[in-house]
Amino acid sequence: MMHLIVAPILLPAIIAALGVLRISRATQLGRYLSVAAMVAQVGIAVALFLTASDGTIRVYEMGDWRAPFGIVLVLDRLSAMMVLLTSLLAAAALAHGVATSLDRRGWHFHPLFQFQLLGLNGAFLTGDLFNLFVFFEVLLIASYGLLLHGQGAARLQAGVQYVIVNLVGSTVFLVAVGILYGVTGTLNMADMAVRIAAAPAGDQALIRVGAQVLMAVFALKAALLPLHLWLPRAYSNTSGAVAALFAILTKVGVYSILRVTTLVFGADAGAVAWAPASWMLPLALLSLAAGFIGVLAARRLRVLAAFGVIGSTGTLLAAVALFDRDAIAAALYYLPHSTLAGAILFLVADLVGRARGDLDDRLHPGRTFARRAQLSLLFLLSAIALAGLPPLSGFIGKLLILSTASASPAAPWIWGAILVTTFLAMIGLARAGSVVFWKVSAAEVRPPPRRWTTGPAWAIFALLAMLTIFAGPATDYAAAAAGQLFAPDGYIDAVLGERRGDI
Amino acid sequence: MSIEFLLASAIAVLTAAGIYLVLRAQTFSVVLGLAMLSYAINAFLFAMGRLKVDLPPIYETGAEYTDPLPQALVLTAIVIAFGMTALVVVLALRTYLETGSEHVDGTPEVEDTHPDRGGGA
């Protein structure tokens, strides 16, 4: 057993506990601890990524309890990629939070941030359905705290809605887990896959209900239309660093759809095979449209970024919904891009809002402000990334999705939706940029912003650039990860080994 | 009346009441609704281990037993639901004190027509 697999879960748990101590709050200690832990987590994630890229699926049995009785953590290419993406994005978000002194605006920013990472890493690594629910709860509870960090009436109102929607979501998640446990008698995803493949015909109806309810919950997390209404208000009213980190929360939903569908409700699952495929594509295309129409209609930069997240997650889900190996490989290349593009836009919106003083991030002509040239360049780059124009990775990702979708009978719809919404995104982003950066009067906004605050946004841009430059290796990795997803026997063998079928 | 019917109808009534209350506009009703829903789910999870009376939760070869796992799941779900209810109550109170509105949308009694507020959200 490789103990490093549990490190992305243990390290944030320990650091978060230390961060709550009074000494960490009263001095700079909490900040140093959090930053040091973040650096360590990036290191761990890189090590796990390199380990997983040899194609072996590694299993960590918690407390040495054998699967399917104990809880297992599973490291394959997809989960390693997600953990790496989380830690890189979180490092940039944390740096932004520290550089803008967001962490001093309340007591528990750092512990909440670490708990958020604990939940995210756990959700990506776990191989147990109820454990997935628990990690969802951990990341949601931390996200409630982070969302409200810094407070303010607008944030509180958005927070109440966000919490209520997600609590209902958690309840429905439990219904799905309950049904699936009642029918299969297991919670281990690999074991569940074996049992569903062998389920008698009389159980199919219940399994189907469980599968669809579960997918509905994941769709809520992924902000798939019509379950996307909670997102714009929550994301646009929270602080920039937190919103940037939240760009990965919708991807947790996408990841869960991918993982559970390919593993448990895959080709072998009989009547429930590819359970969400029947409804996901039209909804993904609609949320793609709703997202980018929202970008066009937004009157604040943060709202624009929030709708951008919905739109790009819609693009991602349109590719996922085909449940075809090549399309999912394309989606897995687009996934990190979509996360980073959403995050950089939130960071830029936050920087612009800070620089413009009272006008904040509203799309109104105002006075000129400090670092306008640099910020406008950053905005241009993040707009290119979000819209998916050349030369950045979004273009490659969309191209891959379009070319793999061309074999599908729904190809005209997918092509039409993606191309039209790219055009809408361009118009919306160009209009926003010209209002904010060009229609300015000569008088400058007084307080100059702090130095170094643009660093994290540039760092995310550097990641996007890397994703573009190393598109070859990245697409190879995505194809290999998709290959692993479409060979669930490897995963099941790794988890259950010789115990498969005789329990 | 069988225990199955009693439990099923209890879950149904709790869920129905929960859904009705969650869809109301006042945060207080919504909190009550969430509590009802979580009770319904707890009973539901419990029933997923099958209803058995007077049996030990210990596996013995050949002997009848009741499944202990759903009980562990329910315990976890209770703890999480309890914590969340506390959080949502505090949050609702704080929002009420800051905005003077008990509406879930936070809309004040008068219509807010200012063009700069809210944006497209």
Chai-1 contact restraints between the chains, C-beta under 6 A:
chainA,res_idxA,chainB,res_idxB,connection_type,confidence,min_distance_angstrom,max_distance_angstrom,comment,restraint_id
A,E137,B,I80,contact,1.0,0.0,6.0,A-B,restraint_1
A,A153,B,E98,contact,1.0,0.0,6.0,A-B,restraint_2
A,A153,B,T99,contact,1.0,0.0,6.0,A-B,restraint_3
A,L156,B,T95,contact,1.0,0.0,6.0,A-B,restraint_4
A,L156,B,E98,contact,1.0,0.0,6.0,A-B,restraint_5
A,Q157,B,G106,contact,1.0,0.0,6.0,A-B,restraint_6
A,V160,B,L91,contact,1.0,0.0,6.0,A-B,restraint_7
A,V160,B,T95,contact,1.0,0.0,6.0,A-B,restraint_8
A,V163,B,V88,contact,1.0,0.0,6.0,A-B,restraint_9
A,I164,B,V30,contact,1.0,0.0,6.0,A-B,restraint_10
A,L167,B,L34,contact,1.0,0.0,6.0,A-B,restraint_11
A,L167,B,M84,contact,1.0,0.0,6.0,A-B,restraint_12
A,T171,B,L37,contact,1.0,0.0,6.0,A-B,restraint_13
A,T171,B,I41,contact,1.0,0.0,6.0,A-B,restraint_14
A,L174,B,I41,contact,1.0,0.0,6.0,A-B,restraint_15
A,L174,B,A77,contact,1.0,0.0,6.0,A-B,restraint_16
A,G178,B,F44,contact,1.0,0.0,6.0,A-B,restraint_17
A,G178,B,L45,contact,1.0,0.0,6.0,A-B,restraint_18
A,G178,B,M48,contact,1.0,0.0,6.0,A-B,restraint_19
A,Y181,B,M48,contact,1.0,0.0,6.0,A-B,restraint_20
A,G182,B,M48,contact,1.0,0.0,6.0,A-B,restraint_21
A,P232,B,A121,contact,1.0,0.0,6.0,A-B,restraint_22
A,R233,B,A121,contact,1.0,0.0,6.0,A-B,restraint_23
A,S236,B,A121,contact,1.0,0.0,6.0,A-B,restraint_24
A,G294,B,G120,contact,1.0,0.0,6.0,A-B,restraint_25
A,A297,B,G120,contact,1.0,0.0,6.0,A-B,restraint_26
A,A298,B,G119,contact,1.0,0.0,6.0,A-B,restraint_27
A,A298,B,G120,contact,1.0,0.0,6.0,A-B,restraint_28
A,R299,B,G119,contact,1.0,0.0,6.0,A-B,restraint_29
A,R299,B,G120,contact,1.0,0.0,6.0,A-B,restraint_30
A,R300,B,G119,contact,1.0,0.0,6.0,A-B,restraint_31
A,V303,B,G119,contact,1.0,0.0,6.0,A-B,restraint_32
A,V303,B,G120,contact,1.0,0.0,6.0,A-B,restraint_33
A,V303,B,A121,contact,1.0,0.0,6.0,A-B,restraint_34
A,R362,B,D116,contact,1.0,0.0,6.0,A-B,restraint_35
